[in-house]
Amino acid sequence: MPRIEVRKDEPLDKALRKFKTKVRREGIIDEIKKREFYEKPSERRRKDLARSVRREQRRRSEED
């Protein structure tokens, strides 16, 4: 669990923003979303393949 140092007289909004930034940088939210539902290995491979195909198409369209 990420920790942040909260200074004396520091507003709660600023401390919360620091915490959210740290959580996002460590990838905790992405990991939670990924593990929310079980995904079969074949589904994961299919998604990864579709993602790589889209990335390749985007790269090729930018070259033209």
N, C-alpha and C positions, 0 to 999 in steps of 0.2 A: 504494500500500500504506500503510495507516495506521501511524503510529508513535506510540509512547508513551514517556514518560520514566520510567525505572525508577530510583527513588532508592536510595541506599545503605541496606542492611539492610531493604529492602522485601521482604516474602514473595513467593514466586513465584505463589502463589494470587491475591494481590491484583493483581499485574501482569497475570496472565492474564485476570482479570475485567475490568480496564480495557481490555485489547485487544479482548476479545469485545464489550464494550459499544460501543466505537468502530466496530468492523466492522459491528455491527447497525445503528447510527445512520446509517452511510454507505450502507447498503443493499447491501452486497457479497454477502451470503449469498443474498438474494432474487434478485439478478442472476445468480448462479451457477446457482441452481435453475431460473431461467427459461431459461437458455441450455443446460441440460444435454441437452435433446433438441430437434431441429428441430421447429418447429410451423408448419404451413402458415398463410398469412394468413387463409384462410377459417376455419380452426379457431380462430384467435385472435379473429376477429370473433364467432364463435359463442359462445366463452367469455365475451367481454366483454358480449355481449348478455344471456346467461344471468345473469351477475353483476349487471348493472344491473336486470334484472327482479326478481331476489331482493331487491336493495336497496330497490326501489320497493315491493314487497309488504311487506317488513318495516316500512318507513316508514309505509305505510297502516295496518298492523295496530296500530302504536303510537299512531296518531291516534285510533282508536276507543275 
